[in-house]
Amino acid sequence: MAIQWFPGHMAKARREVTEQLKLVDVVFELVDARIPYSSRNPMIDEVIKDKPRVVLLNKMDMANLNETKKWMSFFETQGFYPVLIDSKNGKNLSQVTKAAEIVTREKFERMKQKGLRPRAIRAMIVGIPNVGKSTLINRLAKKSIAKTGNMPGVTKKQQWIKVGKTLELLDTPGILWPKFEDQTVGKKLSLTGAIKDSIVHLDEVAIYGIEYLQLRDLTTLNKHYNINVGQDTPYIEVFDAIGKSRGLKLKGNEIDYESVVELIIRDIRNEKIGKYTFDHISMLEVSDEE
Ligand code: G4P
């Protein structure tokens, strides 16, 4: 379901997460490994503040491993504890518990010194829609936990889910909004399926995807669609070539651009062409200098 984020919703979502944070020792900030920058909430640091945090780069199975490694180092230098996971197939999930133990160790040592009884680490998951929060909760719980309509403000009684012996997880994730005011971020969110509706025009999304592939993986692009375009071929000629190659034509032999756009987006979203990471560290370096 699509969420329309209005200022009122955003304030409410933030308030809810702030309340939930009081209950936990550690936050799992879930991001999409294909867009580790674009899939973060723009105010996440202000919301989480200095609460111990583990950054979970989810959907590792869909991302480019070399780029993912760079993002892991980046998050480490930022002082966070990054863990690479695939919630869908349950990969690396034992690392999540281990990371929680590491980032809360000091707090639990202090509690022990004060003579407090040992207890499980309490954790919650926070992230923008569609990064895989429910999938991860269900995986960690080893059962299906009902999704709260994916709407901020839809309340239900919160419960703790036991994850092994050392961890307890809130069954309701914190849902925060994406960085939708930035057009490029919007295109990446759409290209990866985080936003499925038309906040950004779909033709703009497909153009972005095609130009990305022309620049980064031209050979695979040509091979996938059985076309022969160059790095500088204008996007409309690439669309024409794909339309011709796939027989996407209207009456009168004109190219059916709507179908071409849909095909490109579907192929990229479902990693039919390849595994791509659309956020690059260099992008942050550029914006830092500005
Ligand atoms: P949310 O709670 O954060 O909104 O996200 P949710 O768990 O609903 O996941 C959104 C989509 O991402 C789902 O796909 C889910 O299967 C997929 N997903 C979650 N984690 C991973 C992962 O690590 N790898 C891959 N490849 N996919 C992941 P969907 O198409 O919306 O539904 P479905 O195909 O699972 O039915």
Residues whose N, C-alpha, C, O or C-beta is under 5 A from the ligand:
A	BS01	G4P	N58 K59 M60 D61 I85 D86 S87 K88 I128 P129 N130 V131 G132 K133 S134 T135
